[in-house]
Amino acid sequence: MNKLWLYLSFPQLQLDSLLQQSTSEQSLHKENSQKPWVIWHEEKHQICQLNQTAYQAGIRVGMGLGTAAMLKHDIEVVLYQEKISQGMLSDIAHQLYLISSDISFWGSTGLLLQAHNMLTMYGGLPQYWQMIQQHIPNAITYHYASGHSPLAARLLATTKWNTITDDHSSIQQAIQPLSLQHTELSSAVVKKLARVGLHTLHDLLKIPFADLAKRFDADVTHYIGQLTNQISHPIHCFHPKQTFERYLELLFDIENLQTLLKPLKILLTALASFLKSRDLLTHTLHIKLYLRDTPSVDIKVESRQGEYQMDVWLSLITLKFENLSLSSPAYAISLKVDNTFVRSPDKQDLFSRKQGTFSRLQLQSLLQAKLGDDALTTPQLSNDFRPELMLNNTLTNMSSNQAIHLQPMRPSFLLSKPAPLQEKVSIAYGPERIHTAWWDQDTVIRDYFIAYNSIGQWYWIYKTPDNQWYLHGIFS
C-alpha cells in the first residue's frame, strides 16, 4: 500500500479564538468583529495574523506595526501568545482523534494525519476527508493538502493547494513549480541555490538524488530525500490527555460578571464535547479570571453529582458569580479540569415515584453555589445517647454522600437548651428512659414522653427524678 498523508494548516488560530466570540454572540460583538484586528508577534516585530477587514485595508502578514497603523489608524492590536494557538490546536486534535488514529503535531499551527491506514475503514479517501471536515469547527480557518510524504503534504497545505487526492502525478505537478522559499530550507541555503540557477523544486528534483550529496549541502539532500520519501520522516504520534485546559482572550475588557458568562459558554461547550466523547464526568471546575492591572481571581465551582453538560455548569457558575465582584475588568479567562471519572448509568427503581426535577446531590450543588461552600451543613449522628449531643451539624463536603438515618420517635426541631414545661399537655407515648453519662460530670437520667397540647402541637418532653418537667423538642 502506498503511503498517504494529510496535512492541516491553521494559520490564524489565535485570531479565530477572538472572532469565535463574535460568532457566538454576534449581536453583542458585531461592531468589534468588523474592526480591523491584527495579531502582533513581539519577538519578530511583525504582524503574524489579521482578519478580512485588515486585509482589505492593505495590511499584510509580515508588515510592521507602524506601516499598518498608517494604512488603518483604528486597528485593534493583540499580542501573539503561542499557548492560545497550542490550546486550540490540541482541542482540534482531540476531536480528530475520534475518527483518525495517527495524528502528529507540527509546530503550533499544523496537524499531520496518517491517512493510508484509515481508508479501508471509511471506504475511500473522499469519505475519510468528509468525516475530517465534519470534526473541524466552522469558525476555524485552515488549509489542507495530501501528499505521499509528510513534507509534501505540509508544503502543499502551507501554499494553500487545498486539494485532497491520492494521485501521485497530480501531487508531483503541484509541487514542482513551487519556489524554494516555501520549503523548509534555510534562507542562506536558498540564496546559495539561487546563485547556481536553482529557484524552484522542479530545478532540484530533476537532479538525480545520488548527485545531490556531491554537489550540495547535507541539508538539501536530507530535505529532498524526505520530500520524495526516499528518506523516512520521524513521526511522533499524539496521545489524548485526560485533563482539559483552555485559555480564552476576550475581544474587549469586561467588568460585568454576567456579561462574562457569554464567552465562558465557549469554554463550557468545548468541555462538554471533551467529556461526552470520553463518557466522563467531573466534580470540579477551576476558573481563572485574568484582571487588568490586578491579580487574577481563582474560582472553584463544584457539582456533587458530577456533570458534563454546559447548561448545568452554567447555572452553577451563574449562582457563584452572584456573590462575587471584580476589582478591575477581565481581559481573559481560563477553564481547567483535573479530575474526571467514568459516567455510570443512572439507576432508577421501576416502582418508585418521580420525586422531583433535581436529585439530592444536584440540590446541594445549587445551594453551595448560591450560599457558599461553608454555608451548607449536614446533620450527623454521634455515638451519644444524650439528645443534645446526639445530633450535630457538620460542613457538607464532596465525600459525604451517605444518607442520614435518624432514630424513630425523635422531633425534627430540638431546642438548644431544654425549657421548663409551662402548659398543660396530654401524654400519647412513653415513657422512654435515657440514663447515661454516669462516667462524667454530666449525668443524664430522664423519662421522655411524646405529648400534645390543646391546639394539637406535638412535644417531646421529659421528667427528671425530682419530678421536674421540661420541653426538649417539637415535632413538625
PALUMLUM-398363 format. One line per field, with one value per residue (C-alpha): y, x, z. Coordinates in Angstrom, 3 decimals, m for minus. Each point is the difference from the previous one (the first is absolute). Layout:
# PALUMLUM-398363
north (Y|...)
east (X|...)
up (Z|...)
# end
This chain:
# PALUMLUM-398363
north (0.000|3.428|2.346|3.090|2.918|2.888|3.318|2.635|3.498|2.450|3.393|2.202|m2.018|2.835|2.353|m2.687|m0.332|3.703|0.047|m3.135|2.187|2.215|m3.037|m1.243|3.427|1.882|2.549|1.062|m0.186|0.846|3.407|m1.463|m2.815|2.508|1.920|m0.664|m2.497|m0.945|m2.348|1.540|m2.292|1.924|m2.019|0.130|3.610|m0.745|m0.767|m3.752|m0.192|2.343|m0.072|0.780|3.645|0.604|m1.803|2.166|3.071|m1.143|m1.518|m3.196|m2.714|0.963|3.724|2.279|1.547|3.546|m0.664|m1.716|2.960|2.350|m2.095|m0.336|2.224|m1.851|m3.507|m2.220|m1.507|m3.177|m1.477|m3.480|m2.746|m3.427|m1.750|1.118|m1.543|m3.162|m0.324|0.306|m2.346|m2.545|0.244|m0.621|m2.981|m1.449|0.275|m1.585|m2.812|m1.304|m0.900|m0.293|m1.906|1.362|3.776|2.042|3.644|2.088|3.153|2.040|0.429|m3.410|m3.570|m2.967|m2.965|m3.437|m0.758|m3.248|m2.229|1.566|m0.290|m3.583|0.915|2.909|m1.507|2.397|3.372|2.195|m1.511|0.310|3.655|0.776|m1.404|2.116|3.178|m0.703|m0.062|3.351|3.001|2.247|3.187|m1.313|1.082|m2.797|m1.209|m3.613|m2.326|m3.625|m1.388|m3.215|1.306|2.176|2.820|m0.054|0.238|2.840|1.914|m0.117|0.885|3.023|1.237|m0.338|m2.792|m1.117|m3.262|m3.550|m2.705|m3.217|0.479|0.132|1.859|2.777|0.480|0.124|2.570|2.197|m0.195|0.642|3.660|1.099|2.406|m1.210|2.836|m1.996|m3.003|m0.872|0.987|2.927|3.363|m0.324|m3.319|1.419|2.908|m2.397|m2.048|3.147|0.937|m3.190|0.495|m2.215|1.870|m2.600|m3.557|m1.129|1.219|m2.147|m3.070|m0.444|m0.529|m3.713|m0.610|m1.671|3.201|2.328|m1.055|0.635|3.477|1.501|0.148|m2.863|2.112|0.043|m3.739|m0.775|2.244|m1.355|m3.560|0.507|1.917|m2.859|m2.699|m1.385|0.860|m0.830|2.885|m0.539|0.389|0.291|m0.875|1.940|m1.645|1.693|1.400|m0.767|3.587|3.083|3.491|2.925|3.692|2.605|3.622|2.337|2.368|2.864|0.531|m1.092|1.376|m1.648|m3.621|m0.777|1.199|m2.238|m3.026|0.393|m0.691|m2.574|m2.028|m0.603|m1.704|m1.962|m1.227|m1.221|m1.685|m1.720|m1.360|m1.164|m1.862|m1.401|m1.518|m1.896|m0.773|1.868|2.261|2.428|1.340|3.234|2.841|2.403|3.377|2.772|3.597|2.040|3.600|3.169|1.364|m2.156|m3.621|m2.671|m1.531|m3.775|m1.428|m3.595|m1.314|m3.402|m2.474|m2.747|m2.314|0.595|1.635|0.569|2.032|3.667|1.190|m1.653|1.446|3.417|0.104|m0.802|2.622|2.585|m0.562|0.155|3.306|1.619|0.131|1.334|3.392|0.982|2.630|0.677|m1.157|m3.512|m0.377|m3.828|m3.114|m3.574|m3.243|m3.055|m3.465|m2.341|m2.896|m1.963|m3.305|m2.401|0.692|m2.818|m0.287|1.365|m2.778|0.491|m2.150|m1.142|0.385|3.278|3.206|3.036|2.118|3.182|1.630|0.088|m2.804|0.516|0.520|2.487|2.001|0.086|1.246|2.842|1.011|m0.021|2.074|2.529|0.187|m1.024|m3.165|0.630|0.848|m3.480|m2.462|m3.563|m1.503|m2.901|m2.444|m0.424|m2.925|1.553|m0.664|3.518|1.702|3.367|m1.710|m2.717|2.275|2.446|1.950|m0.401|1.752|m1.781|m1.211|m1.873|m3.357|m0.015|m1.574|m2.481|0.318|1.242|m2.601|1.511|m2.020|m0.316|2.033|3.008|3.593|1.860|3.169|m0.302|2.928|1.115|m0.128|m1.815|2.432|m0.559|m1.288|2.777|m1.268|m2.892|m2.926|m3.488|m2.890|m2.252|m2.151|m0.855|m0.202|m0.632|m0.103|1.567|m0.588|0.664|1.898|m1.178|m0.133|3.799|3.096|0.332|m2.966|m0.237|m1.811|0.832|m1.553|1.266|0.266|1.046|2.335|2.519|3.221|1.415|1.385|m3.226|0.753|m3.083|0.311|m2.106|0.433|m1.685|m0.352|0.070|m2.172|2.996|0.194|3.110|0.131|1.482|0.605|m1.238|m0.193|0.719|m2.386|1.433)
east (0.000|1.316|0.261|m2.192|0.078|m2.366|1.145|m2.238|1.455|m1.661|1.645|m2.029|m1.165|0.355|m1.982|m2.636|m0.237|m0.814|m2.451|m1.693|m1.517|m1.505|m1.575|m1.549|m1.246|m0.370|m2.481|2.421|3.290|m1.065|1.628|3.253|0.158|m0.199|3.005|3.459|1.681|3.675|2.144|3.415|3.015|2.137|3.199|m0.089|m1.281|m2.591|m3.686|m0.592|m3.817|m2.744|m3.708|m1.761|m0.661|3.701|0.907|m2.392|1.733|3.299|1.568|1.967|1.690|3.648|m0.748|1.236|m2.425|0.862|m0.774|m3.245|m1.049|0.584|m2.304|m2.694|0.147|m2.667|1.509|m0.461|3.365|0.337|3.345|0.729|m0.194|1.096|m1.886|m3.322|0.849|1.320|m3.146|m2.316|2.135|m0.121|m3.805|m0.209|2.350|m2.192|m3.022|1.786|1.323|m3.570|0.173|3.712|2.616|3.426|0.215|3.161|0.505|2.145|0.836|m2.889|m1.814|m0.207|m1.214|1.281|m2.352|1.048|m2.775|0.937|m0.868|m3.477|m1.282|m1.246|m2.016|m1.784|m0.247|2.304|1.720|m3.077|m2.002|2.937|0.564|m3.695|0.054|3.049|m1.692|m3.010|2.241|1.709|m1.878|m1.634|1.588|3.547|2.032|2.114|1.750|0.562|1.740|0.944|3.396|1.977|2.415|m0.559|2.121|m1.908|m3.364|1.239|1.564|m3.183|m2.249|2.062|m0.086|m3.836|m0.354|m3.210|m0.284|m0.407|1.091|1.981|1.142|3.782|0.426|m2.415|1.945|3.300|m1.344|m1.145|3.367|2.411|m0.796|0.202|2.763|2.775|m0.931|m3.104|2.052|1.537|3.453|1.671|0.194|3.789|m0.300|m2.676|2.285|2.862|m2.252|m1.241|3.583|0.331|m3.371|m2.192|m3.182|m2.793|m0.430|m0.143|3.581|1.119|m2.134|1.370|3.468|0.598|m0.200|3.443|1.579|m1.611|2.378|2.996|m1.056|m1.912|m0.110|m1.409|m3.073|m1.063|0.503|m1.837|m2.963|m0.414|0.337|m2.823|m2.098|0.198|m0.353|3.478|0.945|m2.452|m1.495|m0.232|m3.562|m1.018|m3.658|m2.362|m1.640|m3.064|0.182|m2.562|0.093|m1.583|1.477|m0.932|0.984|m2.176|0.972|m2.991|m0.820|m0.157|0.283|m3.101|m0.964|m3.424|0.123|m3.329|1.422|3.005|m2.316|m0.410|3.628|0.154|m2.597|2.666|2.263|m2.874|m1.119|3.521|0.121|m3.343|1.236|3.255|m1.804|m2.849|2.309|1.777|m3.151|1.471|m1.315|1.739|m0.734|1.999|0.732|2.896|m0.689|2.597|m0.887|2.968|m0.542|1.556|2.754|m1.128|0.621|m2.094|m3.008|m0.317|m3.516|m0.854|m3.433|m1.099|m2.705|m0.474|m1.647|2.504|m0.999|1.111|m2.844|0.599|m3.424|0.379|3.449|m1.125|m2.837|2.439|2.481|m2.780|m0.898|3.674|0.487|m2.885|2.170|3.110|1.162|2.982|2.494|0.994|m1.065|0.815|1.952|0.205|m1.432|1.185|m1.748|1.756|m1.200|2.438|m2.055|m2.488|m1.773|m1.925|m3.717|m2.201|m3.633|m2.632|m1.662|m3.726|m2.504|m2.778|m2.587|1.191|m1.890|1.479|1.289|0.993|2.141|3.195|1.690|1.280|3.572|m1.098|m1.939|3.033|2.154|m2.443|m0.145|3.783|0.427|m2.552|0.858|3.658|1.922|m0.080|m3.704|m1.421|0.065|m1.210|m1.442|2.100|m0.557|2.656|0.490|m1.803|m3.462|m0.390|m2.378|1.772|3.304|m1.338|m0.666|2.559|0.411|3.158|1.074|m1.226|2.927|0.420|0.597|m2.973|m2.535|m1.453|m3.645|m0.969|m1.773|m1.613|m1.462|m3.804|m2.256|2.297|m1.096|1.336|0.514|2.064|0.312|3.581|m0.715|m2.958|m2.670|m2.364|m3.382|m2.533|m3.247|m2.371|0.609|m1.366|2.471|m0.320|3.118|2.578|1.897|3.405|2.786|3.354|2.635|3.542|3.259|0.394|3.715|0.350|m1.375|m2.998|m2.106|m3.431|m2.991|m3.185|m3.369|m1.071|m3.611|m1.758|m2.887|m2.317|m1.584|m3.496|0.626|1.527|3.725|2.128|2.774|2.892|0.149|1.786|m0.235|3.005|0.361|m1.172|m3.270|0.978|m1.474|1.846|m0.694|2.899|m1.341|m2.934|m1.232|m0.690)
up (0.000|m0.982|2.940|0.060|2.404|0.634|1.393|1.568|0.326|2.426|m0.691|2.397|2.998|2.504|m2.219|m0.530|3.773|0.273|m2.879|1.300|2.709|m2.702|m1.633|3.246|1.109|m3.257|1.320|2.735|m1.904|m3.550|0.147|1.373|m2.555|m2.850|1.275|m1.472|2.326|m0.147|2.089|0.699|0.457|2.477|m0.505|m3.821|m0.022|m2.652|m0.493|m0.082|m0.233|m1.219|m0.807|m3.283|0.905|0.601|m3.237|m1.993|1.456|m1.551|3.102|m0.594|2.052|0.711|m0.052|2.790|2.450|m1.029|m3.653|0.929|2.171|m2.925|m2.179|2.676|3.070|2.024|m0.115|3.053|1.001|2.097|1.056|m1.320|2.628|m1.132|2.817|m1.504|m3.360|1.635|2.105|m2.979|m2.093|2.823|0.102|m3.751|0.331|2.745|m2.286|m2.962|2.197|0.184|m3.702|m0.813|1.957|m0.980|0.485|0.453|1.016|m2.308|1.892|1.400|m3.315|m1.691|0.339|m2.000|m0.480|m1.214|m2.468|m1.762|2.962|0.369|m3.580|0.314|3.083|m1.693|m3.474|m1.791|0.152|m0.774|2.861|2.391|m0.915|0.375|3.527|0.878|m1.212|2.213|3.096|m0.652|1.496|m2.572|1.354|m0.517|m3.033|m1.453|m3.163|m0.942|m2.412|m0.467|m0.856|m0.229|2.627|3.082|m1.458|m3.290|1.765|2.220|m2.890|m2.083|2.946|1.063|m3.607|0.055|m2.559|1.780|m1.913|1.271|m2.421|m0.051|m3.606|0.123|m3.302|1.083|3.226|m1.911|m2.459|2.893|1.781|m2.862|m0.806|3.648|0.944|2.281|2.374|0.971|1.076|3.382|m1.313|1.745|m1.733|m0.236|m1.849|m2.325|m0.926|m0.777|m2.261|m1.734|m0.906|m2.050|m1.695|2.187|0.951|0.084|1.216|m3.617|m0.402|2.940|m0.717|m3.530|1.479|0.804|3.731|0.041|m1.383|2.588|2.768|m2.245|m1.114|2.968|3.783|2.066|0.847|m3.638|m0.449|3.219|m0.883|m3.541|1.328|2.483|m2.531|m2.526|2.691|m0.627|3.593|2.763|1.925|3.824|1.300|3.653|0.359|2.224|3.015|1.536|3.504|2.674|1.263|m1.530|0.000|m2.242|0.008|m1.729|m0.578|m0.156|m2.822|2.472|3.769|1.927|3.412|0.396|1.134|m1.649|m3.333|0.601|m0.078|m3.776|m1.018|2.792|m1.939|m2.657|2.541|1.559|m3.423|m0.737|3.404|m0.582|m3.327|1.629|2.804|m2.079|m2.600|2.803|2.025|2.976|2.746|2.323|3.472|m0.138|m2.403|0.562|m1.583|m0.052|m0.847|m1.211|1.127|m1.360|2.322|2.972|1.035|m1.679|1.760|0.458|0.204|0.816|m1.001|1.257|m0.912|2.564|m2.509|m2.807|m3.292|m3.548|m1.535|m0.732|1.223|3.401|0.611|m1.244|2.549|2.828|m1.215|m0.245|3.653|0.952|m1.822|1.907|3.126|m1.752|m1.207|m2.131|1.121|m3.617|m3.495|m1.217|m3.234|m0.131|1.619|0.321|0.873|1.406|1.005|1.735|1.357|m2.070|0.484|m2.207|m0.157|1.272|m1.186|2.353|1.973|0.617|1.798|m2.322|2.762|1.500|m0.634|m1.661|2.873|m1.770|m2.653|2.091|1.824|3.540|m1.228|m2.672|2.570|2.292|m2.893|m0.705|3.659|0.348|m3.161|1.234|3.725|0.061|0.814|3.771|0.226|m0.550|2.906|0.358|3.204|1.253|2.846|2.668|2.338|2.993|1.466|1.376|m2.507|0.109|m0.887|m2.308|m2.979|m1.342|m3.220|m2.066|m3.196|m3.088|m2.100|m3.250|1.691|2.400|m2.314|2.483|1.004|3.465|2.179|3.092|2.856|m0.010|2.305|0.025|m0.731|m3.026|2.079|3.179|2.403|0.576|3.746|1.626|1.305|2.960|m1.126|0.691|m1.559|0.422|m2.332|m0.584|m0.163|m3.072|0.228|2.658|2.139|m1.636|2.571|m0.938|2.683|m1.170|0.569|3.573|m0.684|m0.335|1.706|m2.328|1.115|m1.684|1.554|m1.867|m0.866|m3.441|m1.211|m3.202|0.823|m1.645|1.201|m0.419|m3.512|m1.345|0.243|0.676|2.591|1.142|3.779|2.861|3.802|2.342|3.131|2.096|m2.069|m1.992|m3.550|m2.979|m3.681|m2.160|m3.574|m2.324|m2.699|m3.446)
# end
